[in-house]
Amino acid sequence: MIIIFVGFLFRVFLSINHLYLGGIPGVGLDYMSFHQEGIAYSNFITEAGIFNLNNEGYGYRIGWYYSVFLGFVYNIFGDSILLGSILSCIVWLISALIFRNILIKIKIKRNLMSIALFIYTFVFPISIVYTSITLREVYMLCFVNLILLLSINILNTKKIFSYSNIINIFFIVVSFVLFMCLHRANIISSVMLLILCLMYYLQNQIRLKLFYIIIMGIALVFYLEQSKILESLFDQVITYQSGHFIETTRYRASYYDKNDIASTTYSFINFLIHSSKNIGNYFIQPSIFRVSNMLDVVLLVENFMRISIIFISILRFFKKFDNKTIFNIALLFLLIMEITYAQSTVNWGTASRHHVQSIGLYLILFFFPHKRFFTVKNNEK
């Protein structure tokens, strides 16, 4: 607990330092956009009245509901950007307490728990910065941790429709809805996770062989191609990526040139190639050949840590050990979320922000114990 609260106080200090004592390198200006939109929504509340918040007076849209939340807070307490930053620090504190609760639920040893909490709190410098200012990533981090914790609670309950499970299911639905409101990519991630979890459950029930799973996967891809769903997804990715280039055709931290993206046309092969390039760049950029400042060095080291954990986790996925369901859910959640964000990212600055919400999942997978941790015992007399 001491590690968590020291981390909270450190983030509060960083918030004050950034706003009043000189700033933090590499922060960018997106945090100001959310703050200013929060002020705009606060003014809308004042003008329209709390009971007349309809679509006619304000353009509600996915990705900006974080600013709607800020607007409500600003309308009550005043539109101070320090207040917005302190809120981010508080939400990080809640996320860390949830993360600690997960570690307890899966019965990680006390000494390893301290190491995991220390890494979660201090070892990812970029995360420290982004969870100290008015950005939505810290809220997504909190919801991701909460969804995993609620999943553990559900699986650790004997009766599916018990009172406690109904409460857990209600809150996991609410968490998913709020998570999806924060970013359009979260909608895709959440839907894909739920579908794959359902398929995983069915596979465990009917014990499908790997051969049949592969055949079903090929059939699904064929259907998506013939129905032009893949082409539609490809067009959306290209359009979204092109939108990152507003004032110039290329930025220092960009993976691509705007013209390279705009000239890419759809074919199934191009879909696979471009998607793979997006994933590769998302995880390895800045490469050692493109590092040009200290911030790039930090990102390079963080990327190496993430890639190592994913590699170890995939190897563990093929091993047999008790109670792998939570491990598998966490791994699915991580891979789906990261792959989805990779498709909408064109530079490693934005990628560094998208990595923030998955830090808890990375560490859960890395420290996950290979032993039985549920208290439920079968055939117990």
Backbone hydrogen bonds in HBPLUS format (Angstrom, degrees):
<---DONOR---> <-ACCEPTOR-->    atom                        ^
c    i                          cat <-CA-CA->   ^        H-A-AA   ^      H-
h    n   atom  resd res      DA  || num        DHA   H-A  angle D-A-AA Bond
n    s   type  num  typ     dist DA aas  dist angle  dist       angle   num
A0005-PHE N   A0001-MET O   3.05 MM   4  6.37 166.7  2.07 157.2 159.6     1
A0006-VAL N   A0002-ILE O   2.91 MM   4  6.06 154.9  1.98 152.7 159.8     2
A0007-GLY N   A0003-ILE O   2.95 MM   4  6.12 155.1  2.01 144.5 151.8     3
A0008-PHE N   A0004-ILE O   2.90 MM   4  6.23 146.3  2.01 144.9 154.8     4
A0009-LEU N   A0005-PHE O   3.00 MM   4  6.20 164.4  2.02 145.8 148.9     5
A0010-PHE N   A0006-VAL O   2.88 MM   4  6.07 153.0  1.95 147.5 155.7     6
A0011-ARG N   A0007-GLY O   3.05 MM   4  6.25 150.8  2.14 142.3 149.1     7
A0012-VAL N   A0008-PHE O   3.02 MM   4  6.36 151.6  2.11 147.8 155.9     8
A0013-PHE N   A0009-LEU O   2.95 MM   4  6.23 157.4  2.00 147.4 153.3     9
A0014-LEU N   A0010-PHE O   2.95 MM   4  6.26 154.7  2.01 144.5 151.5    10
A0015-SER N   A0011-ARG O   2.92 MM   4  6.16 151.9  2.00 145.7 153.0    11
A0016-ILE N   A0012-VAL O   3.09 MM   4  6.41 162.4  2.12 153.1 156.3    12
A0017-ASN N   A0013-PHE O   2.83 MM   4  6.04 163.1  1.86 153.3 159.0    13
A0018-HIS N   A0014-LEU O   2.79 MM   4  5.91 162.0  1.83 151.0 155.3    14
A0019-LEU N   A0015-SER O   3.14 MM   4  6.30 158.6  2.19 146.4 151.6    15
A0020-TYR N   A0016-ILE O   2.90 MM   4  5.84 153.3  1.97 152.7 159.5    16
A0021-LEU N   A0017-ASN O   2.83 MM   4  4.51 145.4  1.95 121.3 129.9    17
A0023-GLY N   A0017-ASN O   3.33 MM   6  6.11 172.9  2.34 131.0 128.8    18
A0032-MET N   A0029-LEU O   3.04 MM   3  5.45 133.8  2.26 107.9 119.5    19
A0033-SER N   A0030-ASP O   2.99 MM   3  5.01 121.0  2.35  96.1 111.6    20
A0034-PHE N   A0030-ASP O   3.16 MM   4  6.57 157.1  2.22 157.7 161.6    21
A0035-HIS N   A0031-TYR O   3.13 MM   4  6.30 154.0  2.20 138.2 145.8    22
A0036-GLN N   A0032-MET O   2.81 MM   4  5.98 166.0  1.83 152.6 156.0    23
A0037-GLU N   A0033-SER O   2.97 MM   4  6.10 153.9  2.04 144.4 151.7    24
A0038-GLY N   A0034-PHE O   2.92 MM   4  6.08 143.1  2.06 138.7 149.0    25
A0038-GLY N   A0035-HIS O   3.10 MM   3  4.98 118.5  2.49  91.1 106.6    26
A0039-ILE N   A0035-HIS O   2.99 MM   4  6.40 147.8  2.10 146.7 155.2    27
A0040-ALA N   A0036-GLN O   2.98 MM   4  6.28 154.6  2.05 143.1 150.1    28
A0041-TYR N   A0037-GLU O   2.94 MM   4  6.22 152.7  2.01 145.7 152.4    29
A0042-SER N   A0038-GLY O   2.93 MM   4  6.14 150.0  2.02 142.8 151.6    30
A0043-ASN N   A0039-ILE O   2.94 MM   4  6.25 153.9  2.00 149.9 156.4    31
A0044-PHE N   A0040-ALA O   3.00 MM   4  6.27 146.3  2.12 138.8 148.5    32
A0045-ILE N   A0041-TYR O   2.93 MM   4  6.23 152.8  2.01 148.7 154.9    33
A0046-THR N   A0042-SER O   3.10 MM   4  6.41 157.6  2.16 145.0 150.7    34
A0047-GLU N   A0043-ASN O   2.95 MM   4  6.21 155.2  2.01 148.6 155.0    35
A0048-ALA N   A0044-PHE O   2.78 MM   4  5.81 168.9  1.79 155.7 159.3    36
A0049-GLY N   A0045-ILE O   2.81 MM   4  5.28 149.1  1.91 137.2 145.5    37
A0052-ASN N   A0049-GLY O   3.16 MM   3  5.51 164.2  2.18 118.9 119.4    38
A0060-TYR N   A0058-TYR O   3.13 MM   2  5.98 122.7  2.47 109.6  94.0    39
A0064-TRP N   A0061-ARG O   3.11 MM   3  5.88 164.5  2.13 140.4 143.6    40
A0063-GLY N   A0181-CYS O   3.03 MM 118  6.10 170.7  2.04 148.0 145.3    41
A0067-SER N   A0064-TRP O   3.11 MM   3  5.42 127.2  2.40 101.1 112.6    42
A0068-VAL N   A0064-TRP O   3.30 MM   4  6.75 141.4  2.46 134.9 145.6    43
A0069-PHE N   A0065-TYR O   2.99 MM   4  6.28 155.3  2.05 145.2 150.0    44
A0070-LEU N   A0066-TYR O   2.95 MM   4  6.32 157.9  2.00 145.0 151.4    45
A0071-GLY N   A0067-SER O   2.76 MM   4  5.94 149.7  1.85 141.4 150.2    46
A0072-PHE N   A0068-VAL O   3.10 MM   4  6.47 152.0  2.18 148.4 154.0    47
A0073-VAL N   A0069-PHE O   3.13 MM   4  6.48 162.9  2.16 152.2 156.5    48
A0074-TYR N   A0070-LEU O   2.71 MM   4  5.94 167.0  1.73 159.9 164.0    49
A0075-ASN N   A0071-GLY O   2.89 MM   4  5.96 151.3  1.97 144.5 152.1    50
A0076-ILE N   A0073-VAL O   3.10 MM   3  5.32 135.4  2.31 100.6 112.7    51
A0077-PHE N   A0073-VAL O   2.86 MM   4  6.04 173.3  1.87 163.8 165.6    52
A0078-GLY N   A0074-TYR O   2.69 MM   4  4.50 142.1  1.83 129.0 133.8    53
A0083-LEU N   A0080-SER O   3.07 MM   3  5.20 122.8  2.41  96.9 110.6    54
A0084-GLY N   A0080-SER O   3.26 MM   4  6.73 153.5  2.33 144.8 151.1    55
A0085-SER N   A0081-ILE O   2.98 MM   4  6.24 151.3  2.06 143.6 151.2    56
A0086-ILE N   A0082-LEU O   2.82 MM   4  6.06 159.5  1.87 153.0 158.4    57
A0087-LEU N   A0083-LEU O   2.93 MM   4  6.15 151.9  2.01 147.5 155.3    58
A0088-SER N   A0084-GLY O   3.18 MM   4  6.49 147.8  2.29 137.5 145.3    59
A0088-SER N   A0085-SER O   3.08 MM   3  5.06 116.6  2.50  93.2 108.3    60
A0089-CYS N   A0085-SER O   3.07 MM   4  6.47 150.1  2.16 145.2 153.4    61
A0090-ILE N   A0086-ILE O   2.91 MM   4  6.24 152.4  1.99 149.3 156.9    62
A0091-VAL N   A0087-LEU O   2.88 MM   4  6.16 158.0  1.93 151.7 157.6    63
A0092-TRP N   A0088-SER O   2.90 MM   4  6.15 151.5  1.98 144.4 152.6    64
A0093-LEU N   A0089-CYS O   2.93 MM   4  6.24 151.6  2.02 142.3 150.2    65
A0094-ILE N   A0090-ILE O   2.97 MM   4  6.36 153.5  2.04 148.5 155.1    66
A0095-SER N   A0091-VAL O   2.89 MM   4  6.18 157.1  1.95 147.7 154.3    67
A0096-ALA N   A0092-TRP O   2.84 MM   4  6.13 151.0  1.93 152.0 160.0    68
A0097-LEU N   A0093-LEU O   3.02 MM   4  6.30 153.1  2.09 147.5 154.4    69
A0098-ILE N   A0094-ILE O   2.94 MM   4  6.21 154.1  2.01 149.9 157.1    70
A0099-PHE N   A0095-SER O   2.85 MM   4  6.07 155.6  1.91 143.8 151.2    71
A0100-ARG N   A0096-ALA O   2.89 MM   4  6.13 155.8  1.95 145.6 151.7    72
A0101-ASN N   A0097-LEU O   2.98 MM   4  6.20 149.8  2.08 139.0 147.3    73
A0102-ILE N   A0098-ILE O   2.92 MM   4  6.30 148.1  2.03 148.9 157.7    74
A0103-LEU N   A0099-PHE O   3.06 MM   4  6.42 158.5  2.11 149.7 154.9    75
A0104-ILE N   A0100-ARG O   3.00 MM   4  6.33 150.0  2.10 146.3 154.6    76
A0105-LYS N   A0101-ASN O   2.90 MM   4  6.15 156.2  1.95 146.7 153.5    77
A0106-ILE N   A0102-ILE O   3.01 MM   4  6.30 152.6  2.09 155.8 161.7    78
A0108-ILE N   A0103-LEU O   3.11 MM   5  5.62 171.1  2.12 159.6 161.8    79
A0107-LYS N   A0104-ILE O   3.01 MM   3  4.91 156.2  2.07 103.1 109.0    80
A0113-MET N   A0109-LYS O   2.80 MM   4  6.01 147.1  1.91 154.0 165.2    81
A0114-SER N   A0110-ARG O   3.12 MM   4  6.42 152.9  2.20 146.9 152.1    82
A0115-ILE N   A0111-ASN O   3.27 MM   4  6.56 153.9  2.34 139.5 146.1    83
A0116-ALA N   A0112-LEU O   2.86 MM   4  6.09 162.8  1.88 151.8 156.4    84
A0117-LEU N   A0113-MET O   2.90 MM   4  6.09 161.0  1.93 150.8 155.7    85
A0118-PHE N   A0114-SER O   2.93 MM   4  6.07 151.1  2.02 141.1 149.5    86
A0119-ILE N   A0115-ILE O   2.93 MM   4  6.20 161.1  1.96 153.2 157.8    87
A0120-TYR N   A0116-ALA O   2.92 MM   4  6.09 165.2  1.94 149.4 154.0    88
A0121-THR N   A0117-LEU O   2.94 MM   4  6.00 144.5  2.07 140.4 149.5    89
A0122-PHE N   A0118-PHE O   2.82 MM   4  5.83 165.7  1.84 156.8 159.9    90
A0123-VAL N   A0119-ILE O   3.13 MM   4  4.63 145.7  2.25 116.6 126.3    91
A0127-SER N   A0124-PHE O   3.06 MM   3  5.40 120.9  2.42 107.9 122.1    92
A0128-ILE N   A0124-PHE O   3.16 MM   4  6.55 151.3  2.25 151.3 160.0    93
A0129-VAL N   A0125-PRO O   3.17 MM   4  6.56 157.2  2.23 152.0 156.5    94
A0130-TYR N   A0126-ILE O   3.02 MM   4  6.28 171.8  2.03 155.6 157.3    95
A0131-THR N   A0127-SER O   2.95 MM   4  5.96 138.0  2.13 147.2 156.1    96
A0132-SER N   A0129-VAL O   3.07 MM   3  5.34 159.7  2.11 113.1 116.4    97
A0135-LEU N   A0133-ILE O   2.76 MM   2  5.78 129.5  2.02 115.3  99.2    98
A0139-TYR N   A0136-ARG O   2.97 MM   3  5.34 128.6  2.24 108.7 122.3    99
A0140-MET N   A0136-ARG O   3.11 MM   4  6.50 153.4  2.18 152.2 160.4   100
A0141-LEU N   A0137-GLU O   2.87 MM   4  6.14 154.2  1.94 149.6 157.0   101
A0142-CYS N   A0138-VAL O   3.09 MM   4  6.27 153.2  2.17 137.2 143.6   102
A0143-PHE N   A0139-TYR O   3.02 MM   4  6.34 156.4  2.07 147.6 153.5   103
A0144-VAL N   A0140-MET O   2.90 MM   4  6.08 159.1  1.94 153.0 158.5   104
A0145-ASN N   A0141-LEU O   3.07 MM   4  6.28 166.7  2.09 151.2 154.3   105
A0146-LEU N   A0142-CYS O   2.94 MM   4  6.12 156.2  2.00 144.3 151.7   106
A0147-ILE N   A0143-PHE O   2.84 MM   4  6.00 158.9  1.88 150.8 155.7   107
A0148-LEU N   A0144-VAL O   3.13 MM   4  6.37 159.4  2.18 148.3 153.3   108
A0149-LEU N   A0145-ASN O   2.95 MM   4  6.21 159.1  1.99 149.8 155.9   109
A0150-LEU N   A0146-LEU O   2.90 MM   4  6.10 165.0  1.92 154.8 158.4   110
A0151-SER N   A0147-ILE O   2.97 MM   4  6.12 146.6  2.08 140.4 149.9   111
A0152-ILE N   A0148-LEU O   3.03 MM   4  6.34 152.6  2.10 147.7 154.3   112
A0153-ASN N   A0149-LEU O   3.00 MM   4  6.34 156.7  2.05 148.0 154.5   113
A0154-ILE N   A0150-LEU O   2.95 MM   4  6.18 155.3  2.01 146.9 152.9   114
A0155-LEU N   A0151-SER O   3.02 MM   4  6.25 165.2  2.04 151.1 154.6   115
A0156-ASN N   A0152-ILE O   2.91 MM   4  5.94 130.4  2.16 142.8 156.1   116
A0157-THR N   A0154-ILE O   3.35 MM   3  5.53 157.1  2.40 111.1 111.1   117
A0162-SER N   A0159-LYS O   3.32 MM   3  5.29 153.5  2.40 112.7 109.0   118
A0166-ILE N   A0162-SER O   2.98 MM   4  6.26 154.2  2.04 154.0 161.2   119
A0167-ILE N   A0163-TYR O   3.12 MM   4  6.41 155.8  2.18 147.8 153.8   120
A0168-ASN N   A0164-SER O   2.95 MM   4  6.23 156.5  2.00 143.3 150.2   121
A0169-ILE N   A0165-ASN O   2.76 MM   4  5.97 161.8  1.79 153.6 158.0   122
A0170-PHE N   A0166-ILE O   2.95 MM   4  6.11 155.9  2.01 143.6 150.3   123
A0171-PHE N   A0167-ILE O   3.03 MM   4  6.29 164.2  2.05 152.5 156.0   124
A0172-ILE N   A0168-ASN O   2.88 MM   4  6.07 146.0  2.00 145.8 155.9   125
A0173-VAL N   A0169-ILE O   3.02 MM   4  6.18 151.7  2.10 146.2 152.6   126
A0174-VAL N   A0170-PHE O   3.05 MM   4  6.35 160.9  2.09 148.3 153.6   127
A0175-SER N   A0171-PHE O   2.86 MM   4  5.98 154.5  1.93 140.4 147.9   128
A0176-PHE N   A0172-ILE O   2.99 MM   4  6.14 155.9  2.05 141.2 147.0   129
A0177-VAL N   A0173-VAL O   3.01 MM   4  6.27 159.9  2.06 150.4 155.6   130
A0178-LEU N   A0174-VAL O   3.00 MM   4  6.23 168.6  2.01 155.0 157.4   131
A0179-PHE N   A0175-SER O   2.85 MM   4  5.91 155.8  1.91 146.2 154.0   132
A0180-MET N   A0176-PHE O   2.91 MM   4  6.08 153.6  1.98 147.9 154.1   133
A0181-CYS N   A0177-VAL O   3.08 MM   4  6.33 140.2  2.24 141.6 152.3   134
A0182-LEU N   A0179-PHE O   3.30 MM   3  5.55 147.3  2.42 101.9 110.6   135
A0186-ASN N   A0183-HIS O   3.04 MM   3  5.37 138.9  2.21 105.1 116.5   136
A0187-ILE N   A0184-ARG O   3.09 MM   3  5.49 143.3  2.23 106.9 116.6   137
A0189-SER N   A0185-ALA O   3.00 MM   4  6.28 166.6  2.02 152.0 156.1   138
A0190-SER N   A0186-ASN O   2.88 MM   4  5.86 162.5  1.91 141.5 146.4   139
A0191-VAL N   A0187-ILE O   3.02 MM   4  6.16 168.8  2.03 151.6 154.8   140
A0192-MET N   A0188-ILE O   2.95 MM   4  6.03 167.1  1.97 153.3 157.5   141
A0193-LEU N   A0189-SER O   2.89 MM   4  6.00 154.7  1.96 145.2 152.7   142
A0194-LEU N   A0190-SER O   2.99 MM   4  6.19 164.6  2.01 151.6 155.0   143
A0195-ILE N   A0191-VAL O   2.99 MM   4  6.20 160.4  2.03 150.2 155.7   144
A0196-LEU N   A0192-MET O   2.91 MM   4  6.05 167.7  1.92 152.1 155.6   145
A0197-CYS N   A0193-LEU O   2.84 MM   4  5.96 152.5  1.91 148.9 157.0   146
A0198-LEU N   A0194-LEU O   3.00 MM   4  6.15 151.5  2.08 141.7 149.0   147
A0199-MET N   A0195-ILE O   2.92 MM   4  6.24 157.2  1.97 148.7 155.3   148
A0200-TYR N   A0196-LEU O   2.80 MM   4  5.96 152.0  1.87 142.5 150.9   149
A0201-TYR N   A0197-CYS O   2.90 MM   4  6.12 152.3  1.98 142.8 149.9   150
A0202-LEU N   A0198-LEU O   2.92 MM   4  6.19 163.9  1.94 152.1 156.2   151
A0203-GLN N   A0199-MET O   2.82 MM   4  5.96 155.1  1.88 146.4 153.9   152
A0204-ASN N   A0200-TYR O   3.03 MM   4  6.26 150.4  2.12 141.7 149.0   153
A0205-GLN N   A0201-TYR O   3.01 MM   4  6.29 141.2  2.16 141.8 153.0   154
A0205-GLN N   A0202-LEU O   3.10 MM   3  4.96 120.6  2.46  90.0 105.4   155
A0206-ILE N   A0202-LEU O   2.90 MM   4  6.13 166.9  1.92 160.1 161.4   156
A0207-ARG N   A0203-GLN O   2.73 MM   4  5.20 124.4  2.04 133.9 145.5   157
A0212-TYR N   A0209-LYS O   3.10 MM   3  5.60 120.6  2.47 109.8 122.2   158
A0213-ILE N   A0209-LYS O   3.18 MM   4  6.55 153.3  2.26 150.0 158.1   159
A0214-ILE N   A0210-LEU O   2.95 MM   4  6.22 156.7  2.01 154.7 160.0   160
A0215-ILE N   A0211-PHE O   3.05 MM   4  6.34 158.0  2.10 146.7 152.7   161
A0216-MET N   A0212-TYR O   2.94 MM   4  6.14 159.1  1.99 146.5 151.7   162
A0217-GLY N   A0213-ILE O   2.93 MM   4  6.15 150.8  2.02 143.8 152.2   163
A0218-ILE N   A0214-ILE O   2.93 MM   4  6.22 157.2  1.98 152.8 158.0   164
A0219-ALA N   A0215-ILE O   2.97 MM   4  6.19 158.4  2.02 147.4 153.7   165
A0220-LEU N   A0216-MET O   2.93 MM   4  6.14 150.9  2.02 144.3 152.1   166
A0221-VAL N   A0217-GLY O   3.03 MM   4  6.29 161.8  2.06 149.6 153.7   167
A0222-PHE N   A0218-ILE O   2.95 MM   4  6.17 159.2  1.99 149.5 155.4   168
A0223-TYR N   A0219-ALA O   2.97 MM   4  6.22 154.3  2.04 145.3 152.0   169
A0224-LEU N   A0220-LEU O   2.95 MM   4  6.23 162.7  1.98 154.0 158.4   170
A0225-GLU N   A0221-VAL O   2.96 MM   4  6.16 148.2  2.07 146.8 155.4   171
A0226-GLN N   A0222-PHE O   2.95 MM   4  6.13 166.7  1.97 151.7 155.1   172
A0227-SER N   A0223-TYR O   2.92 MM   4  5.99 151.4  2.00 150.8 158.1   173
A0229-ILE N   A0224-LEU O   3.01 MM   5  5.16 129.1  2.28 151.1 161.8   174
A0230-LEU N   A0224-LEU O   3.29 MM   6  5.73 163.7  2.32 128.8 129.2   175
A0228-LYS N   A0225-GLU O   3.18 MM   3  5.17 160.1  2.22 104.5 109.7   176
A0232-SER N   A0228-LYS O   3.05 MM   4  6.26 152.3  2.13 139.4 146.5   177
A0233-LEU N   A0229-ILE O   2.96 MM   4  6.24 158.6  2.00 150.4 155.9   178
A0234-PHE N   A0230-LEU O   2.86 MM   4  6.06 157.6  1.91 148.1 154.7   179
A0235-ASP N   A0231-GLU O   2.95 MM   4  6.19 159.8  1.99 148.8 153.4   180
A0236-GLN N   A0232-SER O   3.05 MM   4  6.29 153.7  2.12 145.7 152.7   181
A0237-VAL N   A0233-LEU O   2.97 MM   4  6.24 156.4  2.03 150.6 156.8   182
A0238-ILE N   A0234-PHE O   2.99 MM   4  6.26 166.2  2.01 155.7 158.7   183
A0239-THR N   A0235-ASP O   2.94 MM   4  6.06 162.0  1.97 147.2 152.5   184
A0240-TYR N   A0236-GLN O   2.89 MM   4  6.00 162.0  1.92 147.6 152.8   185
A0241-GLN N   A0237-VAL O   2.87 MM   4  6.02 164.4  1.89 153.1 157.7   186
A0242-SER N   A0238-ILE O   2.93 MM   4  6.02 158.9  1.97 147.0 153.0   187
A0243-GLY N   A0239-THR O   3.13 MM   4  6.31 138.9  2.31 138.8 149.0   188
A0243-GLY N   A0240-TYR O   3.20 MM   3  5.19 127.7  2.49  93.6 106.9   189
A0244-HIS N   A0241-GLN O   3.13 MM   3  5.62 162.4  2.16 112.5 117.9   190
A0245-PHE N   A0242-SER O   3.13 MM   3  5.78 159.7  2.17 116.7 122.3   191
A0258-LYS N   A0249-THR O   2.85 MM   9  4.93 164.1  1.87 149.1 153.4   192
A0254-SER N   A0251-TYR O   3.11 MM   3  5.19 166.0  2.13 111.9 114.7   193
A0348-TRP N   A0253-ALA O   3.15 MM  95  5.82 147.9  2.26 149.6 150.3   194
A0255-TYR N   A0346-VAL O   2.73 MM  91  5.55 159.3  1.77 151.1 151.9   195
A0260-ASP N   A0257-ASP O   2.96 MM   3  5.21 126.8  2.25 104.1 118.4   196
A0261-ILE N   A0257-ASP O   3.27 MM   4  6.72 151.3  2.36 153.1 160.6   197
A0262-ALA N   A0258-LYS O   2.95 MM   4  6.23 171.4  1.96 157.4 159.7   198
A0263-SER N   A0259-ASN O   3.00 MM   4  5.94 145.3  2.12 140.3 148.0   199
A0264-THR N   A0261-ILE O   3.11 MM   3  5.39 161.3  2.14 110.7 116.5   200
A0271-PHE N   A0267-SER O   2.83 MM   4  6.04 153.2  1.90 154.6 162.6   201
A0272-LEU N   A0268-PHE O   3.08 MM   4  6.39 158.3  2.13 147.0 151.3   202
A0273-ILE N   A0269-ILE O   2.89 MM   4  6.15 163.5  1.91 154.5 159.5   203
A0274-HIS N   A0270-ASN O   2.81 MM   4  5.83 171.8  1.82 151.4 154.2   204
A0275-SER N   A0271-PHE O   3.01 MM   4  5.96 161.0  2.05 144.1 150.3   205
A0276-SER N   A0272-LEU O   2.99 MM   4  6.02 156.3  2.04 141.3 148.1   206
A0277-LYS N   A0273-ILE O   2.91 MM   4  6.16 156.6  1.97 150.5 157.2   207
A0278-ASN N   A0274-HIS O   2.93 MM   4  6.15 155.1  1.99 147.4 154.2   208
A0279-ILE N   A0275-SER O   3.04 MM   4  6.34 157.6  2.09 147.4 152.7   209
A0280-GLY N   A0276-SER O   2.88 MM   4  6.12 166.5  1.90 153.0 156.9   210
A0281-ASN N   A0277-LYS O   2.90 MM   4  6.02 173.2  1.91 154.8 156.7   211
A0282-TYR N   A0278-ASN O   2.95 MM   4  5.97 152.5  2.02 142.5 150.8   212
A0283-PHE N   A0279-ILE O   3.19 MM   4  6.42 145.8  2.32 147.7 154.4   213
A0284-ILE N   A0280-GLY O   3.00 MM   4  6.10 148.6  2.10 152.1 161.2   214
A0285-GLN N   A0281-ASN O   3.04 MM   4  5.22 155.3  2.10 136.6 139.1   215
A0290-ARG N   A0287-SER O   2.95 MM   3  5.39 160.2  1.98 115.0 121.4   216
A0297-VAL N   A0293-ASN O   3.25 MM   4  6.66 147.1  2.36 143.5 152.7   217
A0298-VAL N   A0294-MET O   3.07 MM   4  6.44 155.5  2.13 150.3 155.9   218
A0299-LEU N   A0295-LEU O   3.01 MM   4  6.34 160.5  2.05 150.4 155.4   219
A0300-LEU N   A0296-ASP O   2.85 MM   4  6.06 152.5  1.92 146.3 154.3   220
A0301-VAL N   A0297-VAL O   3.01 MM   4  6.31 159.4  2.06 152.1 156.2   221
A0302-GLU N   A0298-VAL O   2.96 MM   4  6.22 164.2  1.99 152.7 157.3   222
A0303-ASN N   A0299-LEU O   2.88 MM   4  6.03 159.1  1.93 149.1 154.8   223
A0304-PHE N   A0300-LEU O   3.09 MM   4  6.33 153.6  2.16 143.9 150.8   224
A0305-MET N   A0301-VAL O   3.08 MM   4  6.41 154.3  2.14 149.1 155.7   225
A0306-ARG N   A0302-GLU O   3.00 MM   4  6.33 159.3  2.04 152.4 157.7   226
A0307-ILE N   A0303-ASN O   2.90 MM   4  6.10 170.8  1.91 157.7 160.0   227
A0308-SER N   A0304-PHE O   3.01 MM   4  6.09 157.9  2.06 145.1 151.3   228
A0309-ILE N   A0305-MET O   3.08 MM   4  6.30 158.5  2.13 147.1 152.3   229
A0310-ILE N   A0306-ARG O   2.97 MM   4  6.24 161.4  2.00 154.6 159.7   230
A0311-PHE N   A0307-ILE O   2.97 MM   4  6.15 162.3  2.00 150.2 154.9   231
A0312-ILE N   A0308-SER O   2.97 MM   4  6.21 164.0  2.00 151.5 155.4   232
A0313-SER N   A0309-ILE O   2.86 MM   4  5.98 158.8  1.91 148.6 155.0   233
A0314-ILE N   A0310-ILE O   2.92 MM   4  6.11 157.5  1.97 152.5 157.6   234
A0315-LEU N   A0311-PHE O   3.16 MM   4  6.40 155.7  2.22 145.1 151.4   235
A0316-ARG N   A0312-ILE O   3.00 MM   4  6.29 152.8  2.07 146.1 153.9   236
A0317-PHE N   A0313-SER O   2.92 MM   4  6.13 136.0  2.12 140.9 153.2   237
A0318-PHE N   A0315-LEU O   3.34 MM   3  5.78 144.7  2.48 105.8 113.5   238
A0319-LYS N   A0316-ARG O   2.98 MM   3  5.12 159.9  2.02 108.2 114.7   239
A0328-ASN N   A0324-LYS O   2.76 MM   4  5.97 162.9  1.79 163.7 168.4   240
A0329-ILE N   A0325-THR O   2.89 MM   4  6.14 156.5  1.94 150.3 157.0   241
A0330-ALA N   A0326-ILE O   2.90 MM   4  6.08 166.2  1.92 154.1 157.4   242
A0331-LEU N   A0327-PHE O   2.94 MM   4  6.16 156.6  1.99 148.1 154.9   243
A0332-LEU N   A0328-ASN O   2.85 MM   4  6.02 162.4  1.88 149.6 154.4   244
A0333-PHE N   A0329-ILE O   2.85 MM   4  5.99 167.5  1.87 153.0 156.8   245
A0334-LEU N   A0330-ALA O   2.94 MM   4  6.08 161.6  1.97 146.0 151.1   246
A0335-LEU N   A0331-LEU O   2.97 MM   4  6.14 176.6  1.97 156.0 156.7   247
A0336-ILE N   A0332-LEU O   2.89 MM   4  5.93 169.7  1.90 156.8 160.4   248
A0337-MET N   A0333-PHE O   3.02 MM   4  5.99 163.8  2.05 145.6 150.7   249
A0338-GLU N   A0334-LEU O   2.95 MM   4  6.08 168.2  1.97 155.3 158.8   250
A0339-ILE N   A0335-LEU O   2.90 MM   4  5.90 164.3  1.93 149.3 154.4   251
A0340-THR N   A0336-ILE O   2.97 MM   4  6.00 156.2  2.03 144.9 151.7   252
A0341-TYR N   A0337-MET O   3.04 MM   4  6.23 163.9  2.06 147.7 151.9   253
A0342-ALA N   A0338-GLU O   2.93 MM   4  6.06 143.1  2.07 141.7 152.3   254
A0343-GLN N   A0340-THR O   3.18 MM   3  5.50 137.8  2.36 102.9 113.2   255
A0344-SER N   A0341-TYR O   3.13 MM   3  5.41 151.3  2.21 106.2 114.6   256
A0351-ALA N   A0347-ASN O   3.17 MM   4  6.40 159.6  2.22 145.3 151.6   257
A0352-SER N   A0348-TRP O   3.10 MM   4  5.99 147.2  2.21 128.9 135.4   258
A0353-ARG N   A0350-THR O   3.06 MM   3  5.31 130.3  2.32 102.2 115.0   259
A0354-HIS N   A0350-THR O   3.13 MM   4  6.51 157.1  2.18 150.8 157.3   260
A0355-HIS N   A0351-ALA O   3.09 MM   4  6.34 136.9  2.28 148.4 159.0   261
A0356-VAL N   A0353-ARG O   3.07 MM   3  5.54 153.8  2.14 112.6 120.1   262
A0358-SER N   A0355-HIS O   3.24 MM   3  5.74 153.4  2.31 112.8 120.5   263
A0359-ILE N   A0356-VAL O   3.22 MM   3  5.68 173.3  2.22 121.6 122.5   264
A0362-TYR N   A0358-SER O   3.04 MM   4  6.39 160.9  2.08 158.6 163.9   265
A0363-LEU N   A0359-ILE O   3.13 MM   4  6.40 164.3  2.16 155.1 158.0   266
A0364-ILE N   A0360-GLY O   2.94 MM   4  6.11 155.0  2.00 149.0 156.5   267
A0365-LEU N   A0361-LEU O   3.00 MM   4  6.14 165.4  2.02 153.2 156.5   268
A0366-PHE N   A0362-TYR O   3.01 MM   4  6.23 153.6  2.08 143.7 151.6   269
A0367-PHE N   A0363-LEU O   2.94 MM   4  6.03 161.9  1.97 150.9 154.5   270
A0368-PHE N   A0364-ILE O   2.89 MM   4  5.53 112.2  2.36 138.8 152.6   271
